[in-house]
Amino acid sequence: MRRSAATIYIVGSSLINKDLGKQMKLINDATGQIIEMDRARQRIRRCQKRVHTWANILDPYIKDETKNIMVMVTLTYANGEDWRPGHIKAFMAIARKQLGDKLIGYAWVAELQKREAVHYHVLLVMKKGVMLPKPDQAGWWVMGSTRIEKAKTPFYIVTYTGKEHQKNGHFPKGLRMFAIWISSKVTTELERWLLRLSAIPAWLKAKIFDTGVLGVNARRNYGGGWMFDGKLYKSPWRIMHFQ
């Protein structure tokens, strides 16, 4: 852990301050390996990894079209400058309340258009027979228009993170890029553990599998590092340079 003029930051966690810039050069103190990291693209890769894991776990349920359906909802703003970080959270709160136990899982991704206006793609997995109202007409989304379309694969939502303007654009401060959720009623403990495992750094995941201890959650340690199975693990990566 080091201190810059702006803040304290920890390599390998989400606590790196945005004031450090977009490009960083890291060194692995254990191996001497040096890598350059684009933080914006790293954020997108994390989104892709998490949503892919979510899709893999839900895929068997989605394929059973006799019981479940999947729809893609697009939420747009009438005025892009009206965006606020709490809008998507409010929409999902209404959707979860209205759909109740008929909602099996969801994933949403924020997409940045070429003009750098934000809109959202929300993938909903629901029990068959649910009639989803058009969110703007039902009052679930009052910021602009919405579109509903049937989705064929849960992996399609990941494509929205791969566009070049998505990688190089400037997201507004405070924007959360994605969220995923699966009902505990349709997943096993192992599946829920694998979903949580997709959120941790690759170096830590490798160490966890080396221990052979499965099903135990890793947690960030106050002051740096991660606690797993009663032991503290610290990232081997250290920032050499940033710009």
N, C-alpha and C positions, 0 to 999 in steps of 0.2 A: 504494500500500500504506500502511495506517495501523495504529496500535497502540491497542488499547483497554486497559482495566485487566485484561482477562481474557487476551487473546492477540493475536497478529498475524493479520490476515485480508486476503484478496485478493478483490476484486470480480471476478465472472466465473469463479470456480473453486470447487471443493468445499472450500476451506480456510477458509470463513467459520465462525467459532466459534459453537456453539449458544448460548453465553451472551449473544449479542447480541440475542436475542429473536426473535419470529416475524415482526414487521412491519418493513420497511425502506423508506426513501425514497431513491431514487437520482437522480443528475443526470448527464447526458451532457455532459462538458466540451467536446465538439466541436460539439454542436448546441444545448445549453442545455435539452434535453428533460428533464422530471422525471417519474419514474414511481414508483408505490408497489408493493412486491412482498411478497406473502405467501409466506414461505419454505416452509411446509408444502405449499401448493398448487404452488409452483414445483418442488418435489421430485416431486410426482405428475405434473406435466406432462413432466418429464424422463423419468420412467418410461414414460409413454405414448408419447413420441417414439421412445424406443429400441426398445420392443417393437413399435411399428408398423413401424419400419424392418426389424427382424428378420422380421416376418410378411410384409412385401412381398417380401423376398429369397427366403424359403422357399416362398412361395405356389405357384410353378410345380411344385415337387417334391411339395407336399401334394396338389395337384389330380390328380396321377398316381396314382390309387388302385390301379392294377395293380401298382405297385412299392412304395408307401409307405402307412403308416397313421399316424394321429394320435390320441393319447388324452390326456385330462385326468385328472390324479391330484390328489386333495384330501387334504392332510395336516392332521389336527387333533390337539389336545392333550387328553388325558383331564383334565388340570388345567392351565388357562391360565397359572397362576403358575410352571409348570415350564419356560416358554420360556427358551431360551438362544440366543445368536447363532450358535453353531456347529452347531446341529441340522440346518439345511437344507443346510449345506455337507457334513456327514457323509452325509446322504441322497443328495445328488447324486454324491458320490464313489463310493458303493456302486452306484448306478444306472449310472454311466458304466463302472465296472469290469465289472459283470454283463452289460451290453448290448454293450459293445465297439464294433466297427465297424458294428453294426446300428443304433446311435443316430446319426441324421442331424443333429438339433438339438434344443434345448430352450429354454424360457423359463419362469421361475417368478416369481410375484408374491406378496408378503406381503399378506394382507388383514386389516384390523382389524374385528372384529365390533362390534356395538353395545355389548356389555359390555366392549369393548376387549381381548378375548382375541385373540391372533394365530393365524391358520392360513395355510397355503400352498396355492396352486394351481400345479401344475406341468404344463406342456404338453410332451409328448414326441412327437417326430416320429421314427418308426422304419421300418425296412425291413419290407415286408409279410411276414407269417408269424411274427413275433415274438409269443410268448405271455408277456405281462407278468404276473408273479405279484402278488397283493395284498400291497403293501409291509408292512403290519403283520403279516401271517401269515408272510411270508418273512424277517422280521427286519430289513428295510431301514429301517423306522420303528417304533421301540419306545415312542414318546412318547404314543401314543393310537391312534385309528382312522384308516382310509384309505378312499377311494372311488375307483373307476376308472370312467370313462365315455368313450365315443367322442366325439371333438370334430369338428365340421364345418368350422370356420374358425379360423385362427390368431389372428384379430383378437378373438375372443371373450374372451381372457384380459385384454384391456385394460379390459373393462367392470368388472372387479373393482376398478379404481382410481378409478372415477367416483362411487361412493356417497358421500353426504354425511357419514356418520360416518367414512368413510375420509379425507375431506379435513379434518375438524375434530377427529378423535380424537387421542389421545396415544400415539404409538408408543413402545415401550420403548427405552431408551438402548442404542445399539449395533446396532439392527436395520437390516439392509440390505433395502431395499424390493423389489428385483428383481435378476435376472441373466438374460443371454441368451447363447446359444452356437450356432454352426453349424459343422459339420465342414468343414475346408478341402478335403475330397475332393469336395464337391458345389457349391462356390462358386468364382467367378472372382476374380482379384486385384481387379478393380474393385468387385465386390460386397463383398468384405471391407473395402475402403477406405471404401465408402459406410457400412458398418456402424460403422466407427470414427469416421467423420465425424459421425455422429448423436450422439456423446458430447460434442462441443465446443460452446461458446457460439455463439449465433446471430450475434453481431457478428463473430466470428472466421471462421465459415463463409462469410459474405458476402465478407470480405476474401480468403479462399482462392479462391473462384470468380472474384473480380476479377483475380487474378493469372493465371488460365488454366492454372495448374500442377496437374495431377490425378495422383493416385496417391501423393503424398508425404504422410506422416503428420505432424500437428502434435503437439508435445510440450510439456508444461508446463515453464517455465523456473524453475529454483531462484531464489527471490527475487522472483518475480512475472512475469506475462506468459506468452506462448507462443512457442516457436520453430517456424518453418515455412520450409522451403526456405532455411535459413541466415539468416533475418531474425527479429528479435524484434518481436512484436506485443503491445501492452498494451491492456487494456480501456479504452474511453472512459468507462465508468461509474464513479462515485464515490459512496460512501455519504454522504448528508447527515444522515440521522436514522434511529434504530432504537429499537424499544420491545418 
